[in-house]
Amino acid sequence: MAKRASPAKPGATGRKRASAKPKSKAAARKPARKAAKRSPSAPRSPGRRSSDLSAADALFKLLESPLVAELLAVGATAALAAIAESRFSRKGVEGRTAKAAVKSAGKAAAAAIGRRLSNEVEEIRKASKKAK
């Protein structure tokens, strides 16, 4: 859509005045602002301290734990075993689908992780009883 022309002001001839232009480029430039200096004791972000952890930081810290890495490895191994088992067992069965294989792999992974977690908790309980 085209712009509407503004109505001409009375006495305006359409010519630009020569005095409206700056005489030099240096006069047209604005003076540069000085950067605000911050005191060395002022914190960088006033809302957070360096000791505060965000949810993402806590999640990354949890994922770096050796126990979590081991649990993921156990679950992945169980899931692969379930998928391999479904591949070999469906030679004569026409009704098995990939959906059923993924579902059984998820169940196997969850069961394996649950067993491993319960073993870890039992070991911790035994160690705490010995310490008393």
C-alpha positions in Angstrom: 0.0 0.0 0.0 1.3 3.4 -0.9 2.0 6.1 1.6 -0.2 9.1 1.8 1.3 12.4 1.0 1.2 14.9 3.8 -0.5 18.1 3.0 1.9 20.9 2.1 2.5 23.6 4.8 1.6 27.1 3.9 4.6 28.9 2.5 6.5 25.7 1.8 8.0 25.7 -1.7 9.4 22.2 -1.7 13.0 23.4 -1.8 15.4 22.6 1.0 17.1 25.4 2.7 20.9 25.6 2.4 21.3 26.5 6.1 19.6 23.2 7.2 22.6 21.1 6.1 25.6 20.9 8.5 28.7 22.6 7.2 31.0 19.7 8.0 30.7 16.0 8.8 32.3 16.5 12.2 29.5 18.9 13.3 26.9 16.3 12.3 28.3 13.6 14.5 27.1 13.1 18.0 29.7 13.0 20.7 30.7 9.5 21.8 29.4 8.4 25.2 31.8 7.2 27.8 31.4 3.6 28.9 30.0 3.3 32.4 32.7 2.0 34.7 31.7 -0.7 37.2 33.3 -1.0 40.6 35.3 -4.3 40.9 33.3 -5.3 44.0 29.9 -5.0 42.2 28.5 -8.4 41.1 28.0 -9.0 37.4 24.4 -10.1 37.7 22.6 -8.7 40.8 20.0 -11.5 40.9 22.4 -14.5 41.1 25.3 -15.6 43.2 28.1 -17.8 41.8 27.1 -20.5 44.3 23.5 -20.7 43.1 22.6 -23.6 40.8 20.0 -23.4 38.1 17.9 -26.4 37.2 20.0 -27.1 34.2 23.2 -27.0 36.2 21.7 -29.5 38.7 20.6 -31.8 35.9 24.1 -31.7 34.3 25.7 -32.4 37.6 23.3 -35.4 38.1 24.1 -36.7 34.6 27.8 -36.7 35.3 27.3 -39.0 38.3 28.8 -42.5 37.8 25.7 -44.1 39.2 23.4 -42.5 36.6 25.9 -43.4 33.8 25.9 -47.0 35.0 22.1 -47.1 35.2 21.8 -45.8 31.7 24.2 -48.5 30.5 22.2 -51.2 32.2 19.0 -50.0 30.7 20.4 -49.7 27.2 21.8 -53.2 27.4 18.5 -54.6 28.5 16.7 -52.7 25.8 19.0 -54.0 23.1 18.7 -57.5 24.4 14.9 -57.3 24.3 15.0 -55.9 20.7 17.3 -58.7 19.6 15.1 -61.3 21.2 12.0 -60.0 19.5 13.9 -60.0 16.1 14.9 -63.7 16.5 11.6 -64.9 17.9 9.4 -63.4 15.2 10.5 -65.6 12.4 7.3 -67.6 12.4 5.0 -64.9 13.9 3.5 -62.4 11.4 1.6 -60.3 13.9 4.6 -58.8 15.9 5.3 -55.2 15.0 8.1 -52.8 15.7 5.7 -51.1 18.2 5.6 -54.3 20.3 9.3 -54.7 20.2 9.9 -51.1 21.4 7.3 -51.6 24.1 9.0 -54.7 25.4 12.4 -53.0 25.2 11.2 -50.2 27.3 9.8 -52.6 29.9 13.0 -54.5 30.0 15.1 -51.4 30.4 12.8 -50.1 33.2 13.0 -53.5 35.0 16.8 -53.7 34.7 17.2 -50.1 36.0 14.8 -50.9 38.9 16.8 -54.0 39.8 20.1 -52.1 39.7 18.7 -49.3 41.9 17.3 -51.7 44.5 20.7 -53.4 44.6 22.5 -50.1 45.1 20.1 -49.1 47.9 20.5 -52.4 49.7 24.3 -52.1 49.5 24.0 -48.6 51.0 21.8 -49.9 53.8 24.2 -52.7 54.6 27.2 -50.3 54.7 25.3 -48.0 57.0 24.4 -50.8 59.4 28.1 -51.9 59.5 29.2 -48.3 60.3 26.9 -48.2 63.4 
